[in-house]
Amino acid sequence: MALLRTLLRPTRMAVTSPRPVDGLLADDEVLLDAPDERLAPALVAAGLGDHGPAARLLTATRETGEWEDRDRYVTRLAAFARSRGEWFAHWRAVAPDDPDALLVAAELAVARGWESPARAELLREVGPLITAAAERAPKDPVPWRVALDHARGIDADHTEFGRLWGEAVRRSPHHYGCHAAALAYLSAVWHGSHGECFDFAETAAHDTPPGSLMQALPLRAAFAYLTDHGGAVVSRDRLDAAADRAIALSSRYAPADPRPAEVRNLLAYVLVALGRRPDALTQLRLIGPYATSFPWDRFSDDPLGRFLELRTAVGREPTAVRAAPAKGPVLPRSERAGRTPARDH
């Protein structure tokens, strides 16, 4: 694990904190975007120049249809390739038609395009790469999630987005990543409204089992509303219902489980924003060591530092708790790839 910690980017600026609140880990025990037990060895090997474990991991997820894990791993590997790309360049060179390498390449290219001032122009050039990734793995919904993020970046109209959405749900009707991408497209800061966003999220969540990550979609709609300072008013009851649904989802996972980490981080933010401090503190305890870049990178270039500051405020100083407003529109996961996001969606 020492090598893995070295390979992961610097986690935060120095934060001075008194002894931890009961049930919360000490600050130096919390990691940002810590990989799970399957991804960690692949990242270590990649850091040493060996793409083999990453290739085998993605092959396994594709062959067994583990689409949520596959999506999360693709995003993390693409982010790692941004900062340490030798292993990935070698993989592409020796296996140019590998469906898994193509998918990581498409995710990486979309991430780079989103971060450029010439976003739309660069993203249009990525289209053939996404198409190639989809054609090489015809049952895989993840290339279509990448396509949905890509379409939003080039301001695709509703007809084109609907076509891509149809391809995505045909492969996996309840894939969380594709639904999160569609939810972003429908948000008020892009091509929809808060009402459309909530309607879509609530309908999708209603149609899935209680333990599905799709139950967190209304929470994402609530976050989009709470960080947008305009538009139609969403009722407090609707915001609380979104949070309550996510609390029920979180309760189905063990404490300090990495799988719901991003949902729990997002839920902590929303609960603080709603003034529900005791519920927020419960989620912070359940998060354990698994801080995630999202949503904290919306408010600071030091997301772990921001998370720890809020955690301390929630635990010790109720009157000081404040959920910072977001700066501009909510970005897709691809746009924060340079920060190695967790994507525990």
C-alpha positions as CSV (number, residue, x, y, z in Angstrom):
1,M,0.0,0.0,0.0
2,A,3.0,2.3,0.5
3,L,3.7,2.3,-3.3
4,L,0.0,2.8,-4.0
5,R,-0.1,5.9,-1.8
6,T,2.9,7.2,-3.7
7,L,1.3,6.7,-7.0
8,L,-2.0,8.4,-6.0
9,R,-1.8,12.2,-6.3
10,P,-1.2,14.4,-3.3
11,T,-4.4,14.2,-1.3
12,R,-4.7,17.5,0.4
13,M,-3.1,20.6,1.9
14,A,-2.2,20.4,5.5
15,V,-5.3,20.5,7.8
16,T,-4.8,21.0,11.5
17,S,-7.5,19.3,13.5
18,P,-8.1,18.4,17.2
19,R,-8.7,14.8,18.1
20,P,-11.5,13.2,15.9
21,V,-15.1,13.3,16.9
22,D,-16.5,10.0,18.2
23,G,-17.1,7.7,15.3
24,L,-15.0,9.7,12.8
25,L,-11.5,8.7,11.7
26,A,-8.5,11.0,12.3
27,D,-7.9,13.3,9.3
28,D,-4.7,11.5,8.3
29,E,-6.6,8.2,8.0
30,V,-8.9,9.5,5.3
31,L,-7.9,9.0,1.7
32,L,-9.2,10.7,-1.4
33,D,-10.6,8.4,-4.1
34,A,-9.0,5.4,-2.6
35,P,-9.3,2.4,-5.0
36,D,-11.0,-0.8,-4.0
37,E,-9.3,-4.1,-3.7
38,R,-9.7,-5.0,-7.4
39,L,-8.5,-1.7,-8.8
40,A,-5.6,-1.1,-6.4
41,P,-3.3,-3.8,-7.8
42,A,-4.0,-2.6,-11.4
43,L,-3.0,1.0,-10.5
44,V,0.1,-0.2,-8.7
45,A,1.1,-2.2,-11.8
46,A,0.3,0.6,-14.1
47,G,2.5,2.9,-12.1
48,L,5.3,0.4,-12.7
49,G,4.6,0.4,-16.4
50,D,2.6,-2.8,-16.6
51,H,-0.9,-2.6,-18.2
52,G,-1.6,-6.3,-17.8
53,P,-3.6,-6.2,-14.6
54,A,-5.7,-3.2,-15.8
55,A,-6.4,-5.1,-19.0
56,R,-7.4,-8.3,-17.2
57,L,-9.6,-6.3,-14.8
58,L,-11.6,-4.6,-17.5
59,T,-11.8,-7.8,-19.5
60,A,-13.4,-9.5,-16.5
61,T,-15.9,-6.8,-16.0
62,R,-16.9,-6.9,-19.7
63,E,-17.2,-10.7,-19.8
64,T,-19.3,-10.9,-16.6
65,G,-21.4,-7.8,-17.3
66,E,-20.3,-5.9,-14.2
67,W,-21.2,-2.6,-15.8
68,E,-21.2,-0.3,-12.8
69,D,-17.7,-1.6,-11.7
70,R,-16.5,-1.4,-15.3
71,D,-17.7,2.2,-15.6
72,R,-16.0,3.2,-12.4
73,Y,-12.7,1.4,-13.2
74,V,-12.6,2.9,-16.8
75,T,-13.0,6.4,-15.3
76,R,-10.3,5.8,-12.7
77,L,-7.8,4.2,-15.2
78,A,-8.3,7.1,-17.7
79,A,-7.7,9.6,-14.9
80,F,-4.5,7.8,-13.9
81,A,-3.4,7.7,-17.6
82,R,-3.6,11.5,-17.6
83,S,-0.9,11.9,-15.1
84,R,1.1,8.7,-15.7
85,G,0.5,7.7,-19.3
86,E,3.4,5.4,-20.3
87,W,1.7,2.2,-19.3
88,F,-1.4,3.2,-21.3
89,A,0.6,4.2,-24.4
90,H,2.2,0.8,-24.4
91,W,-1.2,-0.9,-24.1
92,R,-2.6,1.0,-27.0
93,A,0.5,0.2,-29.1
94,V,0.5,-3.5,-28.5
95,A,-3.3,-3.9,-28.7
96,P,-4.8,-1.1,-30.8
97,D,-8.1,-2.8,-31.3
98,D,-8.6,-4.1,-27.7
99,P,-12.1,-3.0,-26.7
100,D,-11.1,-2.2,-23.2
101,A,-8.1,-0.1,-24.3
102,L,-10.4,1.7,-26.8
103,L,-12.9,2.5,-24.0
104,V,-10.3,3.9,-21.7
105,A,-8.9,6.0,-24.6
106,A,-12.4,7.3,-25.4
107,E,-13.0,8.3,-21.8
108,L,-9.6,9.9,-21.7
109,A,-10.1,11.9,-24.9
110,V,-13.5,13.1,-23.7
111,A,-12.0,14.2,-20.4
112,R,-9.3,16.2,-22.2
113,G,-11.9,17.7,-24.5
114,W,-14.1,18.9,-21.7
115,E,-11.2,20.7,-20.0
116,S,-10.2,22.6,-23.2
117,P,-11.4,26.1,-24.0
118,A,-12.0,24.7,-27.5
119,R,-14.3,22.0,-26.0
120,A,-16.8,21.5,-28.7
121,E,-14.2,21.4,-31.5
122,L,-12.0,18.9,-29.7
123,L,-14.9,16.7,-28.6
124,R,-16.2,16.5,-32.2
125,E,-12.9,14.9,-33.2
126,V,-13.4,12.2,-30.5
127,G,-16.6,10.8,-32.0
128,P,-14.9,8.1,-34.2
129,L,-13.0,6.8,-31.2
130,I,-16.2,6.4,-29.1
131,T,-17.9,4.7,-32.1
132,A,-15.0,2.3,-32.3
133,A,-15.2,1.5,-28.6
134,A,-18.9,0.8,-28.9
135,E,-18.5,-1.4,-32.0
136,R,-15.8,-3.5,-30.4
137,A,-18.0,-4.3,-27.3
138,P,-21.6,-4.3,-28.7
139,K,-23.2,-5.4,-25.4
140,D,-21.4,-2.8,-23.2
141,P,-23.4,0.2,-22.1
142,V,-20.3,2.1,-20.9
143,P,-19.2,3.4,-24.3
144,W,-22.7,4.9,-24.6
145,R,-22.3,6.6,-21.2
146,V,-19.2,8.2,-22.7
147,A,-21.2,9.1,-25.8
148,L,-23.8,10.8,-23.6
149,D,-21.2,12.9,-21.9
150,H,-19.6,13.7,-25.2
151,A,-23.0,14.7,-26.7
152,R,-23.6,17.1,-23.9
153,G,-20.2,18.7,-24.5
154,I,-20.9,19.3,-28.2
155,D,-24.4,20.7,-27.4
156,A,-26.2,17.8,-29.2
157,D,-29.9,18.4,-29.7
158,H,-32.6,16.4,-28.0
159,T,-33.1,14.2,-31.0
160,E,-29.5,13.1,-31.1
161,F,-29.3,12.7,-27.4
162,G,-32.4,10.6,-27.4
163,R,-30.9,8.3,-30.0
164,L,-27.8,7.8,-27.9
165,W,-30.0,7.3,-24.8
166,G,-32.0,4.6,-26.6
167,E,-28.7,2.7,-27.4
168,A,-27.6,3.0,-23.8
169,V,-30.8,1.7,-22.1
170,R,-31.2,-1.1,-24.7
171,R,-27.9,-2.5,-23.4
172,S,-28.6,-1.9,-19.7
173,P,-31.9,-0.5,-18.7
174,H,-30.8,0.4,-15.2
175,H,-27.1,1.4,-15.6
176,Y,-26.5,4.2,-13.1
177,G,-23.7,5.9,-15.1
178,C,-25.9,6.4,-18.2
179,H,-28.8,7.7,-16.1
180,A,-26.4,10.2,-14.4
181,A,-25.3,11.4,-17.8
182,A,-28.9,11.8,-18.9
183,L,-29.7,13.6,-15.7
184,A,-27.0,16.1,-16.3
185,Y,-28.2,16.8,-19.8
186,L,-31.7,17.5,-18.4
187,S,-30.4,19.8,-15.7
188,A,-31.3,23.5,-15.7
189,V,-27.7,24.5,-16.4
190,W,-27.6,22.4,-19.6
191,H,-30.7,21.5,-21.7
192,G,-33.5,21.1,-19.3
193,S,-35.0,22.3,-16.0
194,H,-35.0,21.4,-12.4
195,G,-38.5,20.0,-12.8
196,E,-37.5,17.8,-15.7
197,C,-34.4,16.7,-13.8
198,F,-36.4,15.6,-10.7
199,D,-39.1,14.0,-12.8
200,F,-36.6,11.9,-14.6
201,A,-34.7,11.0,-11.5
202,E,-37.7,10.0,-9.4
203,T,-39.2,7.9,-12.2
204,A,-36.0,6.0,-12.8
205,A,-35.5,5.4,-9.0
206,H,-39.0,4.2,-8.6
207,D,-38.5,1.5,-11.2
208,T,-35.4,-0.1,-9.6
209,P,-34.8,-2.2,-6.5
210,P,-34.2,-0.5,-3.2
211,G,-30.5,-1.5,-3.2
212,S,-29.8,-0.1,-6.7
213,L,-27.5,2.9,-7.0
214,M,-30.3,4.3,-9.2
215,Q,-31.9,5.2,-5.9
216,A,-29.3,8.0,-5.6
217,L,-30.6,9.8,-8.8
218,P,-33.0,12.1,-7.0
219,L,-30.1,13.0,-4.7
220,R,-28.1,14.1,-7.8
221,A,-31.1,16.2,-8.9
222,A,-31.2,17.8,-5.4
223,F,-27.5,18.6,-5.6
224,A,-28.0,20.2,-9.1
225,Y,-30.8,22.3,-7.6
226,L,-29.0,23.3,-4.4
227,T,-25.9,24.4,-6.4
228,D,-27.8,26.4,-9.0
229,H,-28.8,29.9,-7.9
230,G,-31.8,30.4,-10.1
231,G,-34.7,28.8,-11.9
232,A,-38.0,27.4,-10.6
233,V,-38.3,26.6,-6.9
234,V,-38.2,22.9,-5.9
235,S,-40.2,22.2,-2.7
236,R,-38.5,21.3,0.5
237,D,-40.5,18.1,0.7
238,R,-39.1,17.0,-2.6
239,L,-35.5,17.7,-1.5
240,D,-36.0,15.9,1.8
241,A,-37.5,12.9,0.0
242,A,-34.4,12.7,-2.3
243,A,-32.2,12.7,0.8
244,D,-34.3,10.2,2.6
245,R,-34.2,7.8,-0.4
246,A,-30.4,8.1,-0.5
247,I,-30.2,7.5,3.3
248,A,-32.2,4.3,2.8
249,L,-29.8,3.2,0.1
250,S,-26.7,4.0,2.2
251,S,-28.1,1.9,5.0
252,R,-28.0,-1.2,2.8
253,Y,-24.2,-1.0,2.7
254,A,-21.7,-1.7,5.5
255,P,-19.8,1.2,7.1
256,A,-16.7,2.2,5.2
257,D,-17.7,0.3,2.1
258,P,-16.0,1.8,-1.0
259,R,-18.9,1.0,-3.3
260,P,-21.4,3.7,-2.1
261,A,-18.6,6.2,-1.2
262,E,-19.5,8.8,-3.7
263,V,-23.2,8.6,-2.9
264,R,-22.4,9.0,0.8
265,N,-20.1,12.0,0.1
266,L,-22.8,13.6,-2.0
267,L,-25.4,12.8,0.6
268,A,-23.4,14.4,3.3
269,Y,-23.2,17.6,1.3
270,V,-26.9,17.7,0.6
271,L,-27.9,17.0,4.2
272,V,-25.6,19.8,5.4
273,A,-27.1,22.1,2.8
274,L,-30.6,21.2,4.1
275,G,-29.6,21.8,7.7
276,R,-29.9,18.2,8.7
277,R,-26.7,18.0,10.8
278,P,-27.4,14.8,12.7
279,D,-28.1,12.9,9.5
280,A,-25.0,14.4,7.9
281,L,-22.9,13.3,10.8
282,T,-24.2,9.7,10.5
283,Q,-23.2,9.6,6.8
284,L,-19.8,11.1,7.6
285,R,-19.2,8.2,10.1
286,L,-20.4,5.7,7.4
287,I,-18.0,7.1,4.9
288,G,-15.0,6.1,7.0
289,P,-11.7,6.6,5.0
290,Y,-13.4,6.9,1.6
291,A,-13.6,10.6,0.7
292,T,-14.3,11.2,-2.9
293,S,-13.5,14.1,-5.2
294,F,-17.1,14.6,-6.1
295,P,-18.8,16.8,-4.8
296,W,-16.0,18.6,-2.9
297,D,-14.0,19.5,-6.1
298,R,-16.9,21.7,-7.0
299,F,-16.0,24.1,-4.2
300,S,-12.2,23.8,-3.8
301,D,-9.0,22.8,-5.6
302,D,-8.3,20.8,-2.5
303,P,-11.4,18.5,-2.3
304,L,-10.0,16.4,0.6
305,G,-9.2,19.5,2.6
306,R,-12.7,20.8,1.9
307,F,-14.3,17.5,3.0
308,L,-12.3,17.4,6.2
309,E,-13.1,21.0,7.0
310,L,-16.8,20.4,6.6
311,R,-16.5,17.1,8.6
312,T,-14.9,18.9,11.5
313,A,-17.6,21.6,11.4
314,V,-20.4,19.1,11.4
315,G,-18.9,17.2,14.2
316,R,-17.9,20.0,16.5
317,E,-19.4,23.4,15.5
318,P,-23.0,23.2,14.4
319,T,-23.3,26.9,14.0
320,A,-20.3,27.0,11.7
321,V,-21.6,24.4,9.2
322,R,-22.1,25.8,5.8
323,A,-22.3,24.1,2.4
324,A,-20.4,26.2,0.0
325,P,-22.1,27.1,-3.3
326,A,-20.8,25.6,-6.5
327,K,-18.9,27.7,-9.0
328,G,-20.7,27.4,-12.3
329,P,-22.5,24.5,-13.8
330,V,-22.2,21.0,-12.5
331,L,-19.6,19.2,-14.6
332,P,-19.6,15.6,-15.9
333,R,-17.4,13.1,-14.4
334,S,-15.3,13.2,-17.5
335,E,-14.5,16.8,-16.9
336,R,-12.8,16.1,-13.6
337,A,-10.7,13.2,-14.8
338,G,-7.6,15.1,-14.1
339,R,-8.4,14.7,-10.4
340,T,-8.8,10.9,-10.5
341,P,-12.4,10.8,-9.4
342,A,-13.8,7.9,-7.5
343,R,-16.9,7.3,-9.6
344,D,-18.5,5.2,-6.9
345,H,-21.8,6.0,-8.5
